[in-house]
């Protein structure tokens, strides 16, 4: 009686019953999620994971992922769901340690595709030393979802007593950018529009914690960290400027954008400063530590192209100014709406 | 330039741009979520919340909520999203402390309805002394979601070194049930089917932590706790029996089901033992402590009807047997699929 009448392998697609709390759901959890994420905390298969932590200061964050298409050059929704949430923890100066994974599956989803996503999540978690310790699965009727939505929430261990943030920023600080802009957005967008390039632009989706950790280890004063996701570099800079009530000034000449990305942006009518990234950040440090920070960042593959793009000005108006390639200065504002829907 | 061209109040429905990372999203977050959940940790509005915790042993859980309809007698998706996740923590013997809230909104959703849901979440969090400290919002195209999906992940503080669970169960232990069955499932189902009763059945959705806490305070040995959600009492019992590799025996005569719920179940062709609850649990305790535990549970409004429904038998076959009202003994198994889709 403990065997399910129909083995999961014979269900090639997700049924409503896979979310019903009965034998089929148990089977999906055991065969796909527990087998895929495999660790002793998750194996307990109770509704809560119990964590032993040595730190009494934690970072906690959540993100849902609704990207379309689910797979695109350089990444997929699973990789995104692990890196994206881990990066939010890293931006608080916290080492990502534990993730939860909540799946909302649309009836009819391919079980093989779900397995591929789970495998990708596991791989990214292993790469970063993160464990996926608790999860949940819901199934919605066909036409009430879109394949897979994933929520990951994360717990990170703070390695210092101070959390980097806009309030720590001071006049004269340097604004460092960890690499070239816009590859994630362009990778998703070209895939969606069926555009083909000679060599496809690959998403920059990756873990930022190793870079943050290296900076911490080198004793760099991390005034503020911000990953450049939805809304891109421009929105991140404006958010920081408004929160800090300081003026940020950057130079377009210093901001790396690859030629293929620039070309695709022109074709699609997008501004690369607003295009989403998933493995890029700005690091604001005291001017005196900028050189040391750049050397340290350039030792990491993901931030090998790190560069100083600007500084914090004294003016307290909370604006961002940018000097163009030809020396014209203008205000950089947040967009009202969005450039690219369903990008993460 | 820092003011949005169109105030949120003029957007009566959610637009794709509300999820785009720009000014409109900022406005939605500020006016609906930050204003609604209002606490100093969330107010920092960075991507991660930083938590100071005095315990080094935490429980961590996640759940997504996809219930339809969004509002039903006795509760709504917001109340469910707070109580459901808090209850998962309580079942680990942990005091629910912090929640995250991840929203997946469908384009065209009424902003007023979203506000009502947020208000309901806040009210339930306040009732239970829980703080919603971090969040995320995504918007999906019309027809790719279903109004609102909510993920809440929770962190709880373990009040003892041992987590209740099936492995702690011993032969002879008593199985206590905290109250009558099936009201949540019937409340949602009758609403969905447009059935009307003289007085509508209200969901039992509520917080279970106060009951667990009272039992802990009275020194009751909590061998195993399990809330009865999707799959109802029957699935919970079978899961526990299989994990513990022990036989559980219950008596139908002892299991309270209200007449209106029983009537609705007959009308809808449902078995109340499999119908979802959102404020009910089984509590497995040593036989010698059962009386004391029941007295303690009955002092709490939500478990005023607590009763002993069965015991743990010596047989190690991992099955559940039930003795019917007329004394016939049969095996109670998990359903293969589901009785009620989109119930939580």
Interface residues (C-beta under 8 A of the other chain):
Chain A: X1 X2 X4 X5 X6 X15 X16 X17 X19 X20 X21 X22 X23 X24 X25 X26 X44 X45 X46 X47 X48 X49 X50 X51 X52 X53 X54 X55 X56 X57 X58 X59 X60 X61 X62 X63 X64 X65 X66 X88 X89 X91 X92 X94 X98 X100 X101 X102 X103 X104 X133 X134 X135 X136 X138 X139 X140 X141 X143 X144 X145 X146 X149 X151 X153 X154 X155 X156 X158 X163 X165 X227 X229 X230 X231 X232 X235 X239 X242 X243 X276 X318 X319 X331 X333 X334 X335 X336 X337 X338 X339 X340 X341 X342 X344
Chain B: X1 X2 X4 X5 X6 X15 X16 X17 X19 X20 X21 X22 X23 X24 X25 X26 X44 X45 X46 X47 X48 X49 X50 X51 X52 X53 X54 X55 X56 X57 X58 X59 X60 X61 X62 X63 X64 X65 X66 X88 X89 X91 X92 X94 X98 X100 X101 X102 X103 X104 X133 X134 X135 X136 X138 X139 X140 X141 X143 X144 X145 X146 X149 X151 X153 X154 X155 X156 X158 X163 X165 X227 X229 X230 X231 X232 X235 X239 X242 X243 X276 X318 X319 X331 X333 X334 X335 X336 X337 X338 X339 X340 X341 X342 X344
